[in-house]
Amino acid sequence: MSGAPPVSPSSTTVEEVADLLAGAVVSGKPCPPVRSRIPAGDVGTAYAVQRLNNERRLAEGRRLVGRKIGLTSEAVQRQLGVDQPDFGALLSDMVVAQGGEVPFGRLLQPKVEAEVALVLNADLPDAGCTIDDVVAATEYAVPALEIVDSRIADWDITFVDTVADNASSGLYVLGEQRVPLDDVDLVTVSMSMSRNGDVASRGDGAACLGSPLNAALWLARTLAELGDPLRAGDVVLTGALGPMAAAAPGDVFAASISQLGDVSVRFAAEPANEGGRSE
């Protein structure tokens, strides 16, 4: 369902790793890195793990509503030893309303990043599609916050760890402004994100693979090659415009992206009787 490079991974390995990651969600405690359980550098197996857990979520009644692109920063790619982004699925229970609240304990190790989201009004089934095709298939752009999370303890991840973990997805927030692509230059947009009123991150459109449209094009081609293309109605989170910032209970994040508008979210304070969660 979520697309994966064609491989023939061990079904036992895929199920074991998928169970480990799913168990971290249920227990509320991050698990050790999964890379030791995946053959070295086997990205196909990692995507198979991602696909299995997402198929389980769909079977429970969630819907696929879009995709996220990760690792769009060249610096982060170098850090993880890769030369391309990764992708994950966005499901219907990942959406937080603009200005809404993330319940305490919903995520394990949340971090927030600001980015451009695209909402499509046409399919992109051609693996040879172009930037013009992506633009034509986009209904509008919108400012977004992605709340990334890792089921792996201390964010101790390599490329296969984050791929298996649905590209470290968590939740996302879309702003209310809907801007046609004719009215915005996504390369030159500037972003400022605050945490509790203090600047936590700055960046621009060029920091996302040179342009958020380049990231969207990579995703469209990759998914089309896998036979699981982007569809009309999909939300596409194109990748961070600047560094992500860790979130704690009670934090309020707000981002402003020039030419697009504003978006915000708050994290519920820790209940007085919780006493903290042991991780």
C-alpha positions as CSV (number, residue, x, y, z in Angstrom):
1,M,0.0,0.0,0.0
2,S,2.7,2.5,1.0
3,G,5.1,1.5,-1.8
4,A,8.4,-0.3,-1.4
5,P,11.3,-1.1,-3.6
6,P,10.8,-4.6,-5.1
7,V,12.6,-7.1,-2.8
8,S,12.1,-10.6,-1.5
9,P,12.7,-9.9,2.2
10,S,12.3,-12.6,4.9
11,S,8.7,-12.5,6.0
12,T,9.9,-13.5,9.5
13,T,12.3,-10.5,9.6
14,V,9.7,-8.1,8.3
15,E,7.1,-9.2,10.9
16,E,9.6,-9.2,13.8
17,V,10.7,-5.7,13.1
18,A,7.2,-4.4,12.4
19,D,6.1,-6.0,15.7
20,L,9.0,-4.3,17.5
21,L,8.0,-0.8,16.2
22,A,4.3,-1.4,16.7
23,G,5.0,-2.6,20.3
24,A,6.8,0.7,21.1
25,V,3.6,2.6,20.2
26,V,1.4,0.3,22.4
27,S,3.8,0.4,25.4
28,G,4.7,4.1,25.1
29,K,8.3,3.1,25.4
30,P,10.8,3.5,22.4
31,C,12.5,0.4,21.2
32,P,16.2,-0.2,20.4
33,P,17.3,0.5,16.8
34,V,16.1,-2.0,14.3
35,R,19.0,-1.9,11.9
36,S,20.7,-4.9,13.5
37,R,17.7,-7.0,12.5
38,I,17.7,-5.8,8.9
39,P,20.3,-7.0,6.5
40,A,23.0,-4.3,6.1
41,G,21.8,-1.6,3.8
42,D,18.6,-3.5,2.8
43,V,16.3,-0.5,2.2
44,G,13.8,-2.8,0.5
45,T,13.3,-4.8,3.7
46,A,12.9,-1.5,5.6
47,Y,10.2,-0.3,3.3
48,A,8.5,-3.8,3.6
49,V,8.4,-3.2,7.4
50,Q,6.9,0.2,6.8
51,R,4.3,-1.2,4.4
52,L,3.3,-4.0,6.8
53,N,2.6,-1.7,9.7
54,N,0.7,0.7,7.5
55,E,-1.4,-2.1,6.1
56,R,-2.2,-3.1,9.6
57,R,-3.4,0.4,10.4
58,L,-5.5,0.5,7.3
59,A,-7.1,-2.8,8.3
60,E,-8.0,-1.1,11.6
61,G,-10.0,1.5,9.8
62,R,-7.6,4.3,9.1
63,R,-7.4,5.9,5.6
64,L,-4.4,6.8,3.4
65,V,-4.6,10.6,3.0
66,G,-1.2,11.4,1.5
67,R,2.6,11.0,1.9
68,K,5.5,12.7,3.6
69,I,9.0,13.2,2.3
70,G,11.9,13.0,4.7
71,L,15.6,13.6,4.6
72,T,15.3,16.5,2.2
73,S,18.3,18.3,3.8
74,E,21.6,17.5,2.1
75,A,23.3,17.8,5.5
76,V,21.1,15.2,7.0
77,Q,21.5,12.9,4.0
78,R,25.3,13.1,4.5
79,Q,24.9,12.4,8.2
80,L,23.0,9.2,7.4
81,G,25.2,8.2,4.4
82,V,22.5,8.4,1.8
83,D,22.0,10.4,-1.4
84,Q,18.2,10.6,-1.6
85,P,15.2,11.3,0.6
86,D,12.8,8.7,2.0
87,F,9.0,8.7,2.2
88,G,6.2,7.6,4.5
89,A,2.5,7.4,4.5
90,L,0.1,9.9,6.0
91,L,-3.0,8.3,7.6
92,S,-6.3,9.8,8.6
93,D,-5.5,9.8,12.3
94,M,-2.4,11.8,11.9
95,V,-4.1,15.1,11.3
96,V,-4.2,17.8,13.9
97,A,-6.4,20.9,13.3
98,Q,-4.8,24.3,12.8
99,G,-4.1,25.7,16.3
100,G,-5.1,22.4,17.8
101,E,-3.7,20.4,20.7
102,V,-1.6,17.2,20.7
103,P,-2.7,15.1,23.7
104,F,-0.2,14.4,26.3
105,G,1.5,11.0,25.7
106,R,0.2,10.7,22.1
107,L,3.8,10.7,20.7
108,L,7.0,9.3,22.2
109,Q,9.8,11.7,21.2
110,P,8.1,14.5,19.2
111,K,10.0,17.2,17.3
112,V,8.5,19.9,15.1
113,E,9.5,21.2,11.7
114,A,7.9,23.7,9.4
115,E,7.4,22.9,5.7
116,V,5.3,23.4,2.6
117,A,2.4,21.1,2.0
118,L,0.8,20.5,-1.4
119,V,-2.7,19.3,-1.9
120,L,-3.3,17.5,-5.2
121,N,-6.4,17.6,-7.5
122,A,-5.1,15.1,-10.1
123,D,-3.2,11.8,-10.1
124,L,0.5,11.6,-11.0
125,P,0.8,8.1,-12.5
126,D,3.7,8.7,-14.9
127,A,7.2,7.8,-13.6
128,G,8.6,10.2,-16.2
129,C,6.5,13.2,-14.9
130,T,8.0,16.6,-14.8
131,I,7.9,19.7,-12.5
132,D,5.2,21.1,-14.9
133,D,3.1,17.9,-14.3
134,V,3.5,18.3,-10.5
135,V,2.4,21.9,-10.7
136,A,-0.6,21.1,-12.9
137,A,-1.7,18.4,-10.5
138,T,-1.5,20.7,-7.4
139,E,-4.6,22.4,-6.3
140,Y,-2.8,24.6,-3.8
141,A,0.1,25.0,-1.4
142,V,-0.4,25.5,2.4
143,P,1.9,26.2,5.3
144,A,2.4,23.1,7.5
145,L,3.9,21.8,10.7
146,E,5.1,18.2,10.7
147,I,5.4,16.7,14.1
148,V,7.9,13.9,13.6
149,D,8.4,11.1,16.0
150,S,10.6,8.1,16.4
151,R,9.7,4.8,17.9
152,I,13.4,4.2,18.3
153,A,15.1,5.2,21.6
154,D,17.0,8.5,21.6
155,W,16.4,9.0,17.9
156,D,19.4,6.7,17.4
157,I,18.6,6.1,13.7
158,T,20.2,5.2,10.4
159,F,18.5,5.3,7.0
160,V,16.9,1.9,7.4
161,D,15.7,2.7,10.9
162,T,13.7,5.7,9.8
163,V,12.4,4.1,6.6
164,A,11.1,1.1,8.6
165,D,9.6,3.5,11.1
166,N,7.4,5.1,8.4
167,A,10.0,7.8,7.8
168,S,9.7,8.9,11.5
169,S,6.2,10.1,10.9
170,G,4.0,11.4,13.7
171,L,1.3,14.0,13.2
172,Y,0.8,17.1,11.0
173,V,-1.0,20.4,10.9
174,L,-2.1,22.3,7.9
175,G,-2.6,26.1,8.0
176,E,-5.8,27.6,6.8
177,Q,-4.4,29.7,3.9
178,R,-4.6,27.9,0.5
179,V,-2.4,29.5,-2.1
180,P,-2.3,28.5,-5.8
181,L,1.2,27.8,-7.1
182,D,0.8,30.7,-9.6
183,D,0.8,33.0,-6.6
184,V,4.0,31.8,-4.8
185,D,7.6,31.1,-5.5
186,L,8.4,28.1,-3.4
187,V,12.2,28.5,-3.8
188,T,12.2,31.9,-2.2
189,V,9.7,31.4,0.6
190,S,11.2,32.2,4.0
191,M,10.3,30.4,7.2
192,S,10.5,31.3,10.9
193,M,9.2,28.9,13.6
194,S,8.9,29.8,17.2
195,R,8.6,27.7,20.4
196,N,6.8,29.5,23.2
197,G,7.5,32.8,21.5
198,D,11.2,32.3,21.0
199,V,12.6,31.6,17.5
200,A,13.5,27.9,17.3
201,S,14.1,27.5,13.5
202,R,14.6,29.5,10.4
203,G,15.0,28.4,6.8
204,D,13.7,28.8,3.2
205,G,12.4,26.9,0.2
206,A,15.8,26.4,-1.3
207,A,16.8,24.3,1.8
208,C,14.4,21.6,0.7
209,L,16.3,19.9,-2.2
210,G,16.5,23.3,-3.8
211,S,12.7,23.6,-3.9
212,P,9.8,21.9,-2.4
213,L,8.7,21.1,-5.9
214,N,11.9,19.1,-6.5
215,A,11.0,17.0,-3.4
216,A,7.5,16.5,-4.7
217,L,8.8,15.5,-8.1
218,W,11.1,12.9,-6.6
219,L,8.2,11.4,-4.6
220,A,5.9,11.4,-7.6
221,R,8.4,9.6,-9.8
222,T,9.4,7.1,-7.1
223,L,5.8,6.1,-6.2
224,A,4.9,5.9,-9.9
225,E,7.8,3.5,-10.5
226,L,6.5,1.4,-7.6
227,G,3.0,1.2,-9.1
228,D,1.5,3.2,-6.1
229,P,1.3,6.7,-7.5
230,L,0.2,9.9,-5.9
231,R,-3.6,10.5,-6.2
232,A,-6.0,13.4,-6.4
233,G,-6.8,14.5,-2.9
234,D,-3.4,13.5,-1.5
235,V,-1.6,15.8,1.0
236,V,2.1,15.9,0.3
237,L,4.4,17.1,3.0
238,T,7.5,18.2,1.0
239,G,10.1,18.3,3.7
240,A,11.6,20.6,6.3
241,L,12.6,24.2,5.5
242,G,14.8,24.4,8.5
243,P,16.0,22.5,11.5
244,M,13.5,20.6,13.6
245,A,13.0,21.5,17.3
246,A,12.2,19.1,20.2
247,A,8.7,19.5,21.8
248,A,7.8,19.1,25.4
249,P,4.5,19.1,27.2
250,G,3.0,22.6,27.3
251,D,5.0,23.9,24.3
252,V,3.3,26.1,21.7
253,F,4.8,26.1,18.2
254,A,4.0,28.7,15.5
255,A,5.5,29.1,12.1
256,S,5.2,31.8,9.5
257,I,6.1,31.0,5.9
258,S,6.3,34.1,3.6
259,Q,3.8,34.1,0.6
260,L,1.9,31.2,2.3
261,G,0.8,32.2,5.8
262,D,0.9,30.9,9.4
263,V,0.3,27.6,11.2
264,S,0.4,26.6,14.8
265,V,0.0,23.8,17.3
266,R,0.2,23.3,21.0
267,F,1.2,20.3,23.1
268,A,-1.0,19.5,26.1
269,A,0.6,20.0,29.5
270,E,1.5,17.0,31.6
271,P,-1.4,16.0,33.8
272,A,-0.6,16.8,37.5
273,N,-1.1,13.2,38.5
274,E,1.1,11.7,35.8
275,G,4.5,12.3,37.4
276,G,6.2,11.8,34.0
277,R,6.5,8.9,31.8
278,S,9.6,6.6,32.0
279,E,11.3,6.1,28.7
